[in-house]
Amino acid sequence: MSPSFQLIALPAERFAPLFLQSNAELEAVGARRMIVDEKPGFPCRVSLADAEVGETVLLLPFTHHDVSSPYRASGPIFVREGVSTASPSVNEIPTMFRHRQLSIRGYDAASMMVSAEVVEGSVLEDTIRTLLADENVSYLHVHNARPGCYNCSVVRAEGTPHPTADTR
């Protein structure tokens, strides 16, 4: 039985105060305020949706894998102004992922990378299920393959037995 999964977006409240800062304050921390001029092109890590033309977004550095491991990592992300944190349903793949080439990275309980795949978004669901079926994989990160930017994490859905779980 393939595991059910849940995509986890970044929390809106973490970024909301940044939109109140001046452009100079944002630049001091390496962030930039931008107006979206094409769609797709500005994937939001909070709403898990591409920003609409004319919307304000922030492009900022973000530590997406804040762990004590050689795989600790950070990179640029886009965040839309005034959006709520997405909470996709179990096994739901938001539209934002379907038209991109993606890099899926699997990590074990010690935050060490144990698997990685580059796939088209159209096969993301099957790839997630395959990677999470490996008992060594504790969680996944989804990145855009070409720019390499982090999108979201993926975990087994609650109630989904782990392959090594005692089901007696």
C-alpha positions as CSV (number, residue, x, y, z in Angstrom):
1,M,0.0,0.0,0.0
2,S,1.5,3.3,-1.0
3,P,1.6,6.0,1.7
4,S,-0.7,9.0,1.8
5,F,1.2,12.3,2.1
6,Q,0.7,15.9,3.0
7,L,2.4,19.0,1.5
8,I,3.4,21.6,4.1
9,A,3.5,25.3,3.2
10,L,5.5,27.9,5.0
11,P,3.4,29.9,7.6
12,A,2.1,33.3,6.5
13,E,2.6,34.9,9.9
14,R,6.4,34.3,9.6
15,F,6.6,36.7,6.7
16,A,3.7,39.2,7.2
17,P,5.9,41.7,9.2
18,L,8.3,41.9,6.3
19,F,5.7,43.5,4.1
20,L,5.6,46.4,6.6
21,Q,9.3,47.1,6.2
22,S,10.7,49.8,3.8
23,N,12.6,48.7,0.7
24,A,15.8,49.9,2.4
25,E,15.1,47.7,5.5
26,L,14.4,44.7,3.2
27,E,17.5,45.2,1.2
28,A,19.5,45.3,4.5
29,V,18.6,41.7,5.1
30,G,19.0,40.6,1.4
31,A,15.3,40.8,0.5
32,R,13.6,42.6,-2.4
33,R,10.0,43.7,-2.9
34,M,8.8,43.0,-6.5
35,I,5.7,43.4,-8.6
36,V,4.8,40.3,-10.5
37,D,5.1,40.8,-14.2
38,E,4.4,37.3,-15.5
39,K,2.5,34.1,-14.6
40,P,3.8,31.6,-13.9
41,G,7.1,32.8,-12.6
42,F,6.6,33.8,-8.9
43,P,5.7,30.6,-7.0
44,C,4.6,31.5,-3.4
45,R,5.8,29.2,-0.7
46,V,3.0,30.2,1.7
47,S,0.0,29.9,-0.6
48,L,1.6,27.2,-2.8
49,A,0.2,29.1,-5.8
50,D,1.8,31.2,-8.6
51,A,1.4,34.9,-7.9
52,E,-0.9,36.9,-10.2
53,V,0.4,39.7,-12.5
54,G,0.4,42.9,-10.5
55,E,0.6,41.3,-7.1
56,T,3.4,42.3,-4.6
57,V,5.8,39.6,-3.6
58,L,9.0,39.5,-1.6
59,L,12.0,37.6,-2.8
60,L,14.1,36.7,0.2
61,P,16.7,34.4,1.5
62,F,15.3,31.6,3.6
63,T,16.8,28.7,5.6
64,H,14.5,25.9,4.5
65,H,16.5,23.0,6.0
66,D,17.4,24.3,9.4
67,V,19.0,21.1,10.7
68,S,22.3,20.0,12.3
69,S,23.5,18.1,9.2
70,P,25.7,18.6,6.2
71,Y,22.4,19.1,4.3
72,R,21.5,22.3,6.2
73,A,20.4,24.6,3.4
74,S,19.0,28.0,2.4
75,G,18.0,29.8,-0.7
76,P,15.7,32.4,-2.2
77,I,11.9,32.1,-2.0
78,F,9.0,34.2,-3.2
79,V,6.2,35.1,-0.7
80,R,2.9,36.8,-1.8
81,E,1.5,39.7,0.2
82,G,-1.7,39.1,2.2
83,V,-2.2,35.4,1.5
84,S,-3.1,32.6,4.0
85,T,-1.0,29.6,4.6
86,A,-2.1,26.8,2.2
87,S,-3.2,23.5,3.7
88,P,-3.6,21.1,0.8
89,S,-5.7,18.1,1.4
90,V,-4.1,14.7,1.9
91,N,-2.6,13.6,-1.4
92,E,-3.4,16.9,-3.1
93,I,-0.8,18.4,-5.5
94,P,-1.4,22.1,-6.0
95,T,-1.5,23.4,-9.6
96,M,1.7,25.4,-9.0
97,F,3.7,22.2,-9.2
98,R,2.2,20.6,-12.2
99,H,3.9,22.7,-14.9
100,R,7.4,22.7,-13.4
101,Q,10.4,20.4,-13.5
102,L,11.0,19.5,-9.8
103,S,13.8,18.1,-7.7
104,I,12.5,15.9,-4.9
105,R,14.9,15.2,-2.0
106,G,14.4,12.5,0.6
107,Y,15.9,12.8,4.1
108,D,16.2,10.3,6.9
109,A,15.6,10.9,10.6
110,A,19.1,12.3,11.0
111,S,18.4,14.9,8.2
112,M,20.8,13.2,5.8
113,M,19.8,13.0,2.1
114,V,19.0,9.4,1.2
115,S,17.3,9.8,-2.1
116,A,16.8,12.4,-4.9
117,E,14.8,12.5,-8.1
118,V,14.3,15.1,-10.9
119,V,10.8,14.8,-12.4
120,E,8.1,16.7,-14.3
121,G,5.4,18.0,-12.0
122,S,2.8,15.8,-13.8
123,V,4.4,12.8,-12.0
124,L,5.0,14.4,-8.7
125,E,2.3,12.4,-6.8
126,D,3.8,9.0,-8.0
127,T,7.3,10.2,-7.1
128,I,6.3,11.3,-3.6
129,R,4.5,7.9,-3.0
130,T,7.5,6.0,-4.2
131,L,10.0,7.9,-2.1
132,L,7.9,7.8,1.0
133,A,7.4,4.0,0.6
134,D,11.1,3.7,1.5
135,E,11.3,3.2,5.2
136,N,14.6,5.1,5.4
137,V,12.9,8.3,4.2
138,S,11.4,10.5,7.0
139,Y,10.4,13.5,4.9
140,L,10.8,15.1,1.5
141,H,11.6,18.6,0.2
142,V,10.3,19.7,-3.2
143,H,12.5,22.2,-5.1
144,N,12.2,23.8,-8.6
145,A,14.8,21.8,-10.5
146,R,16.2,24.6,-12.7
147,P,16.7,27.4,-10.2
148,G,16.9,25.0,-7.3
149,C,14.6,27.0,-5.1
150,Y,12.8,25.3,-2.2
151,N,9.0,25.0,-2.6
152,C,7.7,22.9,0.4
153,S,8.2,19.9,2.5
154,V,6.2,16.6,2.3
155,V,5.4,14.3,5.1
156,R,3.5,11.1,5.5
157,A,-0.2,11.9,6.3
158,E,-1.3,11.3,9.9
159,G,-2.8,7.9,10.2
160,T,-0.7,6.5,7.3
161,P,1.2,3.5,8.7
162,H,5.0,3.9,8.3
163,P,6.3,0.9,6.4
164,T,8.1,-0.3,9.5
165,A,5.2,0.5,11.9
166,D,3.8,-2.3,14.0
167,T,0.3,-2.9,12.7
168,R,-0.8,-5.6,15.0
